[in-house]
Amino acid sequence: MTAILHTNKGDITIEFFDKDAPNTVANFKKLTGEGFYNGVKFHRVIKGFMIQSGDPLTKDDSKMAQWGTGGPGYKFADEIGSNNKNNIGTIAMANSGLPGTSGFVGEFMVILSSFQASAWIAFAAATILILGAAYTLWMYKRVIFGEVANEHVAELKDISPREGLILWALAIVVLLFGLWPAPIFEMMQPTLEHLFEHVIQTKAG
């Protein structure tokens, strides 16, 4: 089954993979039938890399600072399988990047796709990712489990209210940017667009 997206640059025909992502496809059909996507803009366009759309907030130019943060008001689990591939022309649903929304899978897919550009860079990135995860688990095990054998460490006190307040403030900021990343994306987008244009020109030359 296919669907046609009508844009001011022409029509885009997309094919559904019902067997691989039944809930995602069903959700897209449901929202389309309700007119959810009618009139939305492509709020993120990175030449040579990707375009993103589907945010109902893009129908209102006065909410430009919030573009990329809107949604239907609910979430559902990611559908990740062996047939998921980020080939050129692939259509995919974005997620919020919060815990439980496959942040690691996103990193893995980026690294997997980067092999097409440079196997050495992709290998280095994958190695760093794996070593970082391994170190985190190693440190967590020693911090959380078991009795403290070092007397000096045993004498250390728990965090003070002031330190706790600082940690809570940082946690809130992290959560805020997870729910509303638009300010970060807007700040990064000009640099990323320039970087991609430079890479494309370099490869073309």
Secondary structure, DSSP 8 states (H G I E B T S, - for coil): -EEEEEETTEEEEEE--TTT-HHHHHHHHHHHHTTTTTT--EEEEETTTEEEE--GGGG-GGGGGGTT---SS--------TT----TT--------STTS-HHHHHHHHHHHHTTT-HHHHHHHHHHHHHHHHHHHHHHHHHHSS----HHHHT-----HHHHHHHHHHHHHHHHHHH--HHHHHHHHHHHHHHHHHHHHHHH-
